[in-house]
């Protein structure tokens, strides 16, 4: 799914009308139907609804949704923030249909004083924000700003959840930062149309990380959805991981992952890290997984699962991997038959280990996923890194600190411009770069960047990165001819499994290994829910789609709490 800029979204709407003959008013009707259906499904206990409508097309969507909700029997109050004379085009039609005859209660608001007299509207079960949409350019002003202050300062507590149409009012559609730089409405759910804009995939649009952001189709054909941003949504690649397997498939069809890492000595060890990587590769569907670790760490790794194969590597006195493993006989034995390398988890940076790591990566040509200490080793050898990437798939999975070392800048500089830092590095080095963090980015050598919207704060714990490395390696082993989508699918599955796991624990107690038990459910996830008029269902960018009235009621209760 492509991410469109505000200008590209406007061009899409024009093309839909002018080239494909779908009237703009029909697009508005489809959008308002999607909003009304989503409001009822996501907030089934809401009986009293307040719609805050601006005078643009976003307000038109809200007004049409208001009368649909009123027709469905809900107690709906619409507050038009501005005079009807300011309405034009489709928004004017929406106003006419709302008021002739009047559906629900309708009030025209032209001042702060008038708005203050409607304090009871804040005690509704649901507030619909239809004030400003994709066309908004900062700063917020006029009645929109007055309405925001009304929400903030009213003596009545704002207990009702807020459903934002298109975007929370005040968020610029093209923003790529995590937080709004200017005033913006709060939101507990967001529904947009046709395709996400940058703010939908980069921004913290809702008050909680698990609240829904969805995209609803409203009739624009695929040929009209064109973008030159080079930004996609990573969740679209889940379809690759869900490809059915042939009935006659065998383990040899799904690759053999070699995991290299670990330390184990008198000063302590990190044998768990490569073990978790290997288990994730197995759970991801790789046919075979072998873990090569220093011989003293072998017993720890072997205890994780009977399905894991192991290889004892010669170790230094400190329990790290020795350079003598590069000897021809040794090297050929533990790399024979392997199709993907995952290296770095728990590796350490002993001088001999550095020599082994660079030597191994130089000696083999199989696709490689590089993480943790292996990244730190290569950060000091940029010429070697560029050479290693030529002619093969190389995936780097840095967190911001590792990214700063790779790029030769500060962590603050990385975090201030994650998109461009990741994109430029991937293009320059010819690698697939997975820049971890909230909204993990997957940057490709051709300049395209996929944004991941799954995952939660509970993942900020040791072991999460080790699992991701294994998932990427496991997916690469199965889909070597489509590495870009394999990596994107792995990143999305990792976050989705954590989202599923945290619903059964909480953000504080979640362990990285809890996510392994949820991978099966993540693989079975369907991102389309709530079909509208027989069309494709909404695509869930954020939050977990639930089917069934009981599940929806639970979500509604959580939001209102």
Buried (B, 14 or more C-beta within 10 A) or exposed (E): BBBBBBEBBBBBBEBBBEEEEBEBBBBBBBBBBBBBBBBBBBBBEBEBBBBBBBBBBBBBBBBBBBBBBBEEEBBBBBBBBBEEEBBEEBBBBBBEBBBEEEBBBBBBBBEEEBBBEBEEBBEBBBBBBBBBBBBBEBEBEEBBBBBBBBBEEBEEEBEBBBBBBBBBBBBBBBBBBBEBEEBBBBBBBBBBBBBBBBBBBBBBBBBEBBBBBBBBBBBBEEEBBEBEBBBBBBBBBBEBBEEEEEEEEEEEEBBBBBBBBBBBBEEEBBBBBBBBBBBBBBBBBBBBBBBBBBBBBBEBBBEBEEEBEBBBBBBBEBBBBBBBBBEEEBBEEBBEEBBBBBBBBBBBBBEBBBBBBBBBBEEBEBBBBBBBBBBBBBBEBBEBBBEBBEEEBBBBBBBBEBBBBBBEBEBEBBBEBBBEBBBBBBBEBBBBBBBBBBBBBBBBBEEBBBBBBBBBEBBEBEBBBBBBBBBBBBBBBBBBEBBBBBBBBBBBBBBBBBBBBBBEEEBEEBBBBBBBEBBEEBBEBEBBBBEBEEBEBBBBBBBBBBEEEEEBBEBBEBBBE
